[in-house]
Amino acid sequence: MENLLNKESVKKVQTFIKKFDSNLKILVLESTARTAKDAAYSLKCEVGAIVKSLLFKSENNFLICLVAGDKRCSLNKLKKILQKKDVSMANAEEVKKNTGFSIGGVAPVAHTVNLDILIDKSLNRFQHIFAAAGHPNCVFKITYRELVKITKGFEKEISE
């Protein structure tokens, strides 16, 4: 397996999380963490402890929603929070352009564009959570409190 820690997208996340806390490190998994279920299996943790970083589009604005792996992001809740009628998932091209990452490896930090971030409050039931780190086989472990701080995200009820 090539050294995934040398990939640009992974290095970008590494640099970002190290600036925040030098103890945070990227874990390279033997098997893919492309889906929350795969990641949980690889990490031997609950699916809910996996952070899904999802890009949504509202008119011409994009925002990231960080949702627990065992939940779905509620479009209705998002519409209410944003006070917008039209909210949808971004497509692969929009994800790459706004975050700098490909689907399956979208990190909650180090995005190309400065994006607002909403954090699903249901993630706070876990002592540690795992988020993608720029590649489907790379994750980093963090606490909910640290995730809120590192992303400067807004804690909201956005899942169902």
C-alpha positions as CSV (number, residue, x, y, z in Angstrom):
1,M,0.0,0.0,0.0
2,E,1.4,3.4,-1.0
3,N,2.1,5.7,1.9
4,L,-1.2,7.5,2.2
5,L,0.2,10.0,4.6
6,N,2.2,11.5,1.7
7,K,-0.9,12.3,-0.3
8,E,-1.6,16.1,-0.6
9,S,-5.1,15.9,0.6
10,V,-4.0,13.9,3.7
11,K,-1.1,16.2,4.4
12,K,-3.4,19.2,4.3
13,V,-5.6,17.6,7.1
14,Q,-2.5,16.6,9.0
15,T,-1.1,20.1,9.0
16,F,-4.4,21.6,10.1
17,I,-5.1,19.2,13.0
18,K,-1.5,19.4,14.3
19,K,-1.7,23.2,14.5
20,F,-4.8,22.7,16.6
21,D,-3.4,20.0,18.8
22,S,-0.1,18.3,18.3
23,N,-1.5,15.0,19.8
24,L,-4.0,14.6,17.1
25,K,-2.8,12.1,14.4
26,I,-4.1,10.5,11.3
27,L,-4.7,6.8,11.4
28,V,-4.2,4.8,8.2
29,L,-6.7,1.9,8.0
30,E,-6.0,-1.4,6.2
31,S,-9.4,-1.4,4.8
32,T,-11.5,1.5,3.4
33,A,-13.5,3.9,5.6
34,R,-15.5,5.2,2.6
35,T,-18.8,4.6,4.4
36,A,-19.5,5.0,8.1
37,K,-20.2,1.3,8.3
38,D,-16.8,0.4,6.7
39,A,-15.0,2.8,9.0
40,A,-16.7,1.4,12.1
41,Y,-15.8,-2.1,11.1
42,S,-12.2,-1.1,10.5
43,L,-12.0,0.8,13.8
44,K,-14.1,-1.7,15.8
45,C,-16.3,1.1,17.1
46,E,-20.0,2.0,16.8
47,V,-21.2,3.3,13.5
48,G,-22.5,6.4,15.3
49,A,-19.0,7.4,16.4
50,I,-18.0,7.9,12.7
51,V,-18.4,11.6,11.6
52,K,-19.9,11.9,8.1
53,S,-18.9,15.2,6.5
54,L,-21.7,16.1,4.1
55,L,-21.7,19.1,1.7
56,F,-25.1,20.7,1.2
57,K,-26.0,23.4,-1.3
58,S,-28.5,26.2,-0.6
59,E,-29.1,28.5,-3.5
60,N,-25.5,29.5,-4.3
61,N,-24.1,28.8,-0.8
62,F,-22.5,25.6,0.4
63,L,-22.2,24.3,4.0
64,I,-20.8,21.2,5.7
65,C,-22.9,19.1,8.0
66,L,-21.1,16.8,10.4
67,V,-23.5,13.9,11.2
68,A,-23.2,10.8,13.2
69,G,-22.7,7.7,11.1
70,D,-25.9,6.0,12.3
71,K,-28.0,9.0,11.5
72,R,-29.2,10.8,8.4
73,C,-29.0,14.6,7.9
74,S,-32.6,16.0,7.9
75,L,-33.2,18.3,5.0
76,N,-36.3,19.6,6.7
77,K,-34.3,20.6,9.8
78,L,-31.6,22.1,7.6
79,K,-34.2,24.2,5.7
80,K,-35.6,25.5,9.0
81,I,-32.2,26.4,10.4
82,L,-31.1,28.1,7.2
83,Q,-34.5,29.6,6.6
84,K,-34.2,28.4,2.9
85,K,-36.7,26.4,0.8
86,D,-34.1,24.9,-1.5
87,V,-31.5,22.8,0.2
88,S,-29.9,19.7,-1.5
89,M,-26.8,17.5,-1.3
90,A,-23.9,18.8,-3.4
91,N,-22.7,16.7,-6.3
92,A,-19.2,15.1,-6.5
93,E,-17.8,18.0,-8.5
94,E,-19.1,20.6,-6.1
95,V,-17.7,18.6,-3.2
96,K,-14.3,18.5,-4.7
97,K,-14.3,22.2,-5.6
98,N,-15.5,23.5,-2.2
99,T,-13.7,21.1,0.1
100,G,-10.7,20.0,-1.9
101,F,-11.6,16.4,-1.1
102,S,-13.3,13.6,-2.9
103,I,-16.4,11.9,-1.6
104,G,-15.4,9.2,0.9
105,G,-12.5,11.2,2.2
106,V,-14.1,14.6,3.0
107,A,-12.5,15.9,6.2
108,P,-14.4,18.2,8.6
109,V,-11.5,20.7,8.4
110,A,-9.0,22.2,5.9
111,H,-11.5,23.0,3.2
112,T,-10.6,24.9,0.0
113,V,-13.4,27.4,0.6
114,N,-14.3,28.8,4.0
115,L,-17.6,26.9,4.7
116,D,-20.1,27.2,7.5
117,I,-20.2,24.0,9.5
118,L,-23.2,22.6,11.4
119,I,-22.4,19.8,13.9
120,D,-25.1,17.2,14.7
121,K,-25.5,17.2,18.5
122,S,-26.1,13.4,18.5
123,L,-22.3,13.0,18.1
124,N,-21.8,14.1,21.7
125,R,-22.9,10.7,23.0
126,F,-19.5,9.3,22.3
127,Q,-16.3,9.8,24.2
128,H,-14.3,9.8,20.9
129,I,-15.3,10.2,17.4
130,F,-13.6,9.5,14.1
131,A,-13.6,11.8,11.0
132,A,-12.2,11.3,7.5
133,A,-8.8,12.8,6.9
134,G,-8.6,13.4,3.1
135,H,-8.7,9.8,1.9
136,P,-11.1,6.9,2.3
137,N,-8.5,4.9,4.3
138,C,-7.5,7.8,6.6
139,V,-9.2,9.0,9.7
140,F,-8.4,11.0,12.8
141,K,-9.8,10.5,16.4
142,I,-11.1,13.5,18.3
143,T,-13.5,14.3,21.1
144,Y,-16.8,16.1,20.3
145,R,-15.7,19.2,22.2
146,E,-12.5,19.3,20.2
147,L,-14.4,18.8,16.9
148,V,-16.6,21.8,17.8
149,K,-13.5,23.9,18.5
150,I,-11.4,22.8,15.6
151,T,-14.2,23.4,13.0
152,K,-15.7,26.5,14.7
153,G,-18.9,24.7,13.9
154,F,-22.4,25.4,15.2
155,E,-24.0,22.7,17.3
156,K,-27.5,21.9,15.9
157,E,-30.1,19.2,15.9
158,I,-29.8,18.3,12.2
159,S,-30.2,14.5,12.1
160,E,-33.1,12.0,12.0
